[in-house]
Amino acid sequence: MAPASTARAAAAAAAATLLSVAIFSYYFHCKTTQQKSSRRKKRRNGVIAAIGNTPLIRISSLSDATGCEILGKAEFLNPGGSVKDRVAVKIIEEALESGALAEGGVVTEGSAGSTAISLATVAPAYGCRCHVVIPDDAALEKAQILEALGATVERVRPVSITHRDHFVNIARRRALEASELTSTCRKEKQINANDSSQINGHSISEEKQNMKLASINGHSISEEKQNMKLASINGHSISEEKQNMKLVSECKGGFFADQFENLANFRSHYEGTGPEIWEQTGGKLDAFIAAAGTGGTVAGVSQFLKDKNSNIKCFLIDPPGSGLYNKVTRGVMYTREEAEGRRLKNPFDTITEGIGINRLTENFKMAKLDGAFRGTDMEAVEMSRYLLKNDGLFIGSSSAMNCVGAVRVAKALGPGHTIVTILCDSGMRHLSKFHNAEYLSEHGLTPSAAGLEFLGLN
């Protein structure tokens, strides 16, 4: 009997041990999950928590006209008013996590408007500031919105991306300048933190430094001179702001968002927009189409959808002046005229803003596309007016071009298919150009269509 009792006791002890381990493991798992969840909640609250999970709406007029289900991801309902809110959050969060950006630092970006507005919207939520450089031909209201959001706005003339003064290149320099200033500020702060300072080899105590009448290198400096807005000590110009150490305390470095090449852009759509579209359609969609500026949206969404179902067709819609259509359809970026240098240096390419580009970005390289379509400015203008009249959708230029693309895909695939596109932003930030009758008239783009005849539909 003794051996049996011993065995039972051993079994009971083992069971108790296993139960204890299981309880501890479960507690540790719950605690870890809770901590991670807590961190996520702490990071994603307020305005940031409202970004994403936008509705996927049926565009009834286009669906009825084509016999397809044409759905638009209503990104204009994000807090910052555009699809770029997702990008801004992802870029800033990854930069903070990696240490490339510090809380209190300044985020710089070169943008035609939407990304800049999104960065200016979300940066304060992370304790950061925003400096944006935009081309001076961008819609005026975009600069006004940026200034109202508290961003520093620098408007520059449009030049080639290869020019040092292209708005993107200037933004990159501004981040570098901010980082260099931080380094200088830290050195100054360390010097001023000492109880005694060395100026030309002479030790000056804090008490003497604060005297109303001081003597430096034998020169008497009155209180009046000490308080001057611009003082000179040993040949170095020191502004009032630096004298008061306000600038030093604010120096936290700069970070260039680099939306064109930073793959956080792509990841924001691969991890967010794409999965949302898949879930909202129940995985039952046949095609996706969008235009590309940085390429992040079309790349992130197309790659996610292809990973889920390789039969889903993904397309690009490209505006005038852009070389991406040629790249996708012919494998080359430029037309023969462009390659031979016969293209005008400063052509009037398109009135659509934020889409179309003549170089391959790291983000666009991630796209998985089955083809591409061309869209025209006239078609985009007509589409925007048609949707406003028939669906109550007041959309911007890139959204209108995307809808032109959706109809192109519907005609190519035929009735009975489900097609998704992106409604990037509303018409509210396009009032001075795309929704300005006088501006459109000057460029021969006054809309006149009664229906969808501009796309070959009755």
C-alpha positions, -999 to +999 in steps of 0.1 A: +000+000+000+028+023+008+042+024-027+007+032-041+002+060-016+036+074-025+027+073-062-006+091-056+011+117-035+038+122-062+010+125-088-009+150-067+023+170-062+031+170-099-005+180-108-003+208-083+030+219-097+016+219-133-015+238-121+007+264-105+028+267-136-003+270-157-018+297-134+015+316-134+018+314-172-018+325-176-012+354-152+020+364-169+004+362-203-026+383-192-003+408-174+020+411-205-010+415-228-026+440-205+007+460-204+010+459-242-027+469-245-021+497-220+009+510-240-012+509-272-040+527-256-017+552-242-002+558-276-034+557-295-058+580-278-075+613-285-074+624-321-050+596-330-075+569-320-100+585-345-078+578-375-085+549-397-115+525-398-132+548-423-164+537-439-164+519-473-193+535-491-212+525-522-210+551-549-245+545-562-245+565-594-213+548-607-225+514-596-258+517-613-243+531-645-217+503-648-235+473-633-206+468-609-204+475-572-181+506-570-170+513-534-151+542-521-130+542-489-141+575-473-106+587-461-118+623-461-135+614-428-102+611-410-096+639-384-070+656-406-093+653-436-074+628-458-058+594-463-025+609-452-035+609-416-026+572-415+008+579-430+016+608-405+008+586-375+029+557-387+059+579-396+059+597-363+053+566-341+081+546-358+104+576-355+097+580-318+101+543-312+135+542-330+148+573-314+151+592-347+126+617-333+124+630-297+093+643-280+094+681-284+113+677-317+103+692-350+090+671-379+098+685-413+082+675-446+080+686-482+045+682-494+019+695-518-005+698-489-023+667-476+006+650-458+017+683-444-018+690-430-019+655-415+015+659-399+005+693-385-027+677-372-011+648-353+023+660-344+011+680-313-006+648-300+029+634-298+044+665-282+061+675-315+062+705-337+059+707-375+077+726-403+065+721-438+078+732-472+052+734-500+053+745-536+038+780-540+015+767-568-004+745-543-039+756-534-037+787-511-061+773-486-037+744-478-011+769-465-038+787-446-049+755-429-013+746-420-007+780-404-040+777-385-028+743-372+003+759-358+028+746-384+057+767-397+050+770-434+076+777-461+064+783-496+089+779-524+088+779-562+083+746-580+116+731-594+128+697-604+134+671-577+171+671-587+173+708-578+187+715-543+158+739-537+130+715-545+105+716-516+114+681-505+152+688-505+146+720-485+126+701-460+154+676-456+178+704-449+155+720-424+155+687-404+193+686-405+196+723-394+172+716-365+194+686-354+226+707-357+209+735-336+201+709-310+237+698-308+248+734-303+220+741-278+231+711-257+267+723-256+255+758-245+232+742-219+261+722-204+283+753-202+256+774-186+248+746-161+282+749-145+284+769-114+313+789-129+319+796-166+352+802-185+352+832-208+387+838-223+403+819-195+386+840-167+363+822-142+331+840-137+308+828-110+270+826-115+266+855-090+289+877-110+273+867-143+240+880-130+253+912-117+237+943-131+272+956-139+297+931-152+332+933-166+343+910-193+378+913-208+380+947-191+350+962-208+321+975-187+287+962-198+258+980-184+225+964-176+210+982-206+235+965-229+231+932-212+194+933-220+198+944-256+180+922-282+212+915-299+244+913-278+280+904-288+303+886-265+338+878-277+327+884-313+297+859-311+262+873-319+238+861-293+201+868-298+178+877-270+161+844-274+194+825-268+203+849-239+171+839-222+178+802-228+144+798-243+157+783-275+180+759-256+151+745-237+131+740-269+158+723-289+148+687-293+161+680-328+146+676-362+133+646-382+126+645-419+094+625-425+104+617-461+070+604-471+082+594-506+109+571-495+100+562-459+084+528-460+064+536-429+041+551-456+037+517-472+033+499-439+005+523-428-016+510-457-004+474-456-013+472-419-043+495-419-061+504-451-057+471-469-070+449-440-099+473-435-109+469-471-106+432-469-128+430-437-154+455-450-159+436-482-157+402-465-129+394-489-153+396-518-138+421-542-125+418-577-104+449-582-087+478-565-075+510-582-059+542-571-035+570-583+000+574-569+019+603-555+043+588-531+030+554-540+023+543-504-014+538-507-015+519-540+015+498-529+003+490-494-032+481-503-023+462-535+003+441-518-020+432-489-049+423-511-027+402-534-013+384-503-048+375-493-060+366-528-038+367-558-068+368-581-077+403-570-068+427-598-049+459-588-045+489-611-030+524-612-048+555-626-023+581-637-029+618-644-013+639-672+025+645-669+032+614-648+055+587-660+041+559-638+016+547-665+045+541-689+064+523-662+036+499-654+025+493-690+058+495-709+085+490-683+100+525-689+093+557-670+094+582-698+078+586-732+101+589-763+096+627-763+107+629-727+137+606-732+148+628-762+145+659-741+117+674-762+093+677-733+088+713-721+108+722-689+078+737-671+047+721-688+011+725-675+007+689-667-022+685-645-045+703-620-047+673-598-026+677-566-007+651-547-007+625-575+015+618-605+053+616-604+082+611-628+104+590-606+102+556-588+099+559-551+108+532-526+071+531-517+058+526-552+083+499-558+064+478-533+032+479-555+018+447-571-001+459-601-018+442-630-021+472-652-026+510-655-051+535-670-047+571-680-070+598-667-073+634-679-079+666-661-112+671-679-124+637-668-115+644-632-133+678-632-164+663-648-164+634-624-162+656-593-192+676-605-211+645-615-206+629-580-216+661-562-248+663-582-258+626-581-243+613-548-237+644-527-200+636-527-178+668-525-144+654-533-109+666-542-089+662-574-072+629-566-104+614-553-121+623-586-093+608-606-096+576-586-133+574-595-125+579-631-102+549-627-129+529-610-152+534-640-123+524-664-119+491-645-156+485-644-158+488-682-128+466-686-140+438-663-177+441-672-208+440-650-211+420-618-177+429-603-168+447-570-143+475-574-128+495-545-110+529-547-099+556-524-117+589-517-085+606-505-098+640-494-128+663-498-131+694-520-127+717-491-090+722-496-093+726-534-115+756-535-090+780-551-082+757-581-100+725-587-134+739-576-128+774-589-148+782-620-125+810-630-094+790-627-108+761-647-120+785-674-085+799-678-073+764-685-101+753-707-116+729-682-151+742-676-173+712-670-203+707-693-213+670-692-249+661-683-240+625-674-211+601-678-207+607-715-172+619-709-163+583-700-184+568-728-214+559-707-250+571-712 
